[in-house]
Amino acid sequence: MGERGVIRSRVLRWLLRALAAACIGLGAVGVVLPGLPTTPFLLVAAWAAGKSSPELRRRLRAHPRFGPALVAWEDERAIPRRAKWLAIGLMTASWIMLWFAIEHRGVIALVGAMLAAMAVFLFTRPEPEQRRVDG
């Protein structure tokens, strides 16, 4: 690896760029095709693109809106308080919609347990120490 977190091998960088492109395509399809998720593909695309391009990595980390939270996660494994509360609120809203949308209580309970586990994970992550990050 070269610059922290960026792959130096040309072949591996090419493969990561291809993975990023494929995931962007699948994410775009997921926007219009019910049942195909969008977010996981876009997260993988951002990861792969950042690993394959030093310039893109620098631009993402310097972005005024997303950069501080990204830097906090990469450098400290920290999540801003505002981001934690927003994620918990959205997960709660999703679970409530699921409660009213389906009748299978086992699925509702399973999803609730997974969301609760994610909430515990979020709240056990530290908050950024070195700088204020609004999330």
KEGU-991234 format. One record per residue (C-alpha): residue in three letters; x, y, z. Coordinates in steps of 0.02 Angstrom, whole numbers, plus 50000, padded with zeros to 5 digits. Layout:
   pavo      px      py      pz
    Ala       X       Y       Z
...
***
This chain:
   pavo      px      py      pz
    Met   50000   50000   50000
    Gly   50057   50174   49963
    Glu   49974   50325   50038
    Arg   49882   50264   50192
    Gly   49740   50152   50134
    Val   49772   50167   49947
    Ile   49822   50013   49847
    Arg   49982   50028   49743
    Ser   49966   49873   49633
    Arg   49903   49921   49460
    Val   49806   49760   49436
    Leu   49723   49773   49606
    Arg   49682   49957   49578
    Trp   49603   49912   49411
    Leu   49501   49774   49492
    Leu   49443   49891   49630
    Arg   49391   50021   49500
    Ala   49294   49887   49406
    Leu   49211   49835   49569
    Ala   49166   50017   49605
    Ala   49090   50038   49432
    Ala   48992   49876   49447
    Cys   48926   49924   49618
    Ile   48875   50097   49557
    Gly   48780   50012   49417
    Leu   48695   49889   49535
    Gly   48654   50031   49654
    Ala   48575   50130   49512
    Val   48470   49979   49463
    Gly   48422   49958   49646
    Val   48345   50132   49645
    Val   48210   50075   49524
    Leu   48201   49887   49553
    Pro   48107   49835   49710
    Gly   48201   49709   49816
    Leu   48375   49758   49756
    Pro   48461   49866   49886
    Thr   48551   50025   49839
    Thr   48649   50080   49993
    Pro   48761   49927   50017
    Phe   48817   49936   49836
    Leu   48856   50121   49849
    Leu   48953   50095   50010
    Val   49059   49960   49927
    Ala   49082   50074   49775
    Ala   49144   50217   49885
    Trp   49263   50100   49978
    Ala   49333   50023   49818
    Ala   49351   50190   49729
    Gly   49439   50267   49878
    Lys   49561   50121   49889
    Ser   49601   50128   49704
    Ser   49627   50316   49682
    Pro   49737   50425   49792
    Glu   49661   50582   49715
    Leu   49482   50526   49747
    Arg   49529   50477   49924
    Arg   49601   50651   49956
    Arg   49447   50734   49881
    Leu   49328   50629   49986
    Arg   49424   50667   50146
    Ala   49429   50854   50104
    His   49243   50865   50060
    Pro   49163   50999   50170
    Arg   49007   50898   50209
    Phe   49061   50715   50211
    Gly   49248   50731   50241
    Pro   49252   50764   50429
    Ala   49143   50612   50470
    Leu   49245   50503   50350
    Val   49408   50562   50427
    Ala   49340   50533   50603
    Trp   49291   50354   50558
    Glu   49451   50311   50466
    Asp   49570   50391   50591
    Glu   49482   50361   50757
    Arg   49341   50237   50720
    Ala   49231   50375   50791
    Ile   49053   50423   50744
    Pro   48986   50599   50776
    Arg   48842   50610   50900
    Arg   48725   50689   50773
    Ala   48757   50547   50650
    Lys   48721   50418   50786
    Trp   48554   50497   50831
    Leu   48505   50518   50649
    Ala   48543   50335   50613
    Ile   48445   50277   50766
    Gly   48297   50386   50717
    Leu   48295   50321   50539
    Met   48311   50140   50596
    Thr   48167   50166   50717
    Ala   48059   50244   50581
    Ser   48100   50100   50464
    Trp   48053   49972   50596
    Ile   47888   50060   50632
    Met   47846   50060   50446
    Leu   47889   49875   50439
    Trp   47774   49844   50588
    Phe   47627   49916   50492
    Ala   47676   49844   50322
    Ile   47691   49658   50359
    Glu   47602   49536   50471
    His   47738   49407   50502
    Arg   47791   49447   50680
    Gly   47944   49336   50670
    Val   48017   49445   50533
    Ile   47975   49602   50629
    Ala   48060   49533   50784
    Leu   48214   49477   50687
    Val   48233   49646   50602
    Gly   48206   49733   50769
    Ala   48343   49628   50848
    Met   48464   49669   50706
    Leu   48424   49855   50718
    Ala   48446   49850   50907
    Ala   48616   49768   50885
    Met   48665   49904   50761
    Ala   48607   50037   50884
    Val   48716   49961   51020
    Phe   48863   49960   50899
    Leu   48834   50143   50854
    Phe   48822   50202   51034
    Thr   48977   50106   51087
    Arg   49084   50195   50957
    Pro   49176   50346   51025
    Glu   49140   50522   50967
    Pro   49278   50614   50873
    Glu   49404   50690   50993
    Gln   49521   50797   50890
    Arg   49394   50912   50808
    Arg   49210   50950   50808
    Val   49118   50848   50676
    Asp   48935   50890   50647
    Gly   48898   50728   50559
***
